[in-house]
Amino acid sequence: MSDIAKPVPEPTDAELTTERAADMLNVSRKFLIGLLDNGLIAYRTVGTHCRITASSLVRYLQEDDARRSAVANELAAEAHTLGLS
């Protein structure tokens, strides 16, 4: 048996605490709150607490991957134009 913990999949309608969502993104809770405040991840408040659906977290990850890919492609094209590749 492996000592490495495997992530447990969340149902898409599951509501996550900011702590659990930050853990899933491998970021600090403070960084996650910044993403929420900037409107990059949808959430709702329950009293004074934020709840994030697993589906909105997956959506953010997909959008972030697309942004990163686009930037990497731009950098590769620029490197090619400059004769660096």
C-alpha positions in Angstrom: 0.0 0.0 0.0 1.3 3.4 -0.9 2.0 6.1 1.7 0.9 8.8 -0.7 -2.6 10.1 -0.1 -4.8 10.0 -3.2 -7.3 12.8 -3.7 -10.9 11.8 -3.0 -13.2 12.9 -5.8 -16.0 15.3 -4.8 -19.5 15.1 -6.3 -20.0 18.1 -8.6 -22.8 19.5 -6.5 -20.8 19.2 -3.2 -20.2 22.5 -1.4 -16.7 22.9 -0.1 -15.3 25.0 2.6 -12.6 27.5 1.7 -10.1 25.3 3.5 -11.0 22.2 1.5 -11.1 24.1 -1.8 -7.7 25.7 -1.1 -6.3 22.2 -0.3 -7.7 20.9 -3.6 -6.0 23.8 -5.5 -2.8 23.4 -3.5 -2.9 27.1 -2.5 -3.2 28.9 0.7 -6.7 29.8 2.0 -5.7 33.5 1.8 -4.8 33.1 -1.9 -8.1 31.3 -2.5 -10.0 34.2 -0.8 -8.3 36.6 -3.3 -9.6 34.5 -6.2 -13.1 34.6 -4.7 -12.9 38.4 -4.1 -11.7 38.9 -7.7 -14.7 36.9 -9.1 -12.5 34.1 -10.5 -14.4 31.4 -8.7 -18.1 31.4 -8.0 -19.2 31.0 -4.4 -22.1 31.7 -2.0 -22.1 32.8 1.6 -23.7 31.0 4.4 -23.7 33.4 7.3 -20.2 34.7 7.3 -18.7 31.6 5.6 -18.0 31.0 1.9 -19.1 27.8 0.2 -17.7 26.8 -3.2 -19.3 24.1 -5.4 -16.9 21.5 -6.7 -18.2 22.2 -10.2 -17.1 25.9 -9.9 -13.7 24.8 -8.7 -13.4 22.5 -11.7 -14.5 25.3 -14.0 -11.8 27.6 -12.6 -9.1 24.9 -13.1 -10.2 24.4 -16.7 -10.2 28.1 -17.4 -6.8 28.5 -15.6 -5.3 25.6 -17.7 -6.6 27.3 -20.9 -5.0 30.6 -19.9 -1.7 29.0 -19.0 -1.7 27.1 -22.4 -2.4 30.3 -24.3 0.4 32.1 -22.6 2.8 29.2 -23.1 1.9 29.2 -26.8 2.5 32.9 -27.1 5.9 32.6 -25.4 6.9 29.7 -27.8 5.8 31.7 -30.8 7.8 34.7 -29.6 10.9 32.5 -28.9 10.6 31.1 -32.4 10.3 34.6 -33.9 13.4 35.7 -32.1 15.2 32.6 -33.3 15.6 31.1 -29.8 14.1 27.8 -30.7 
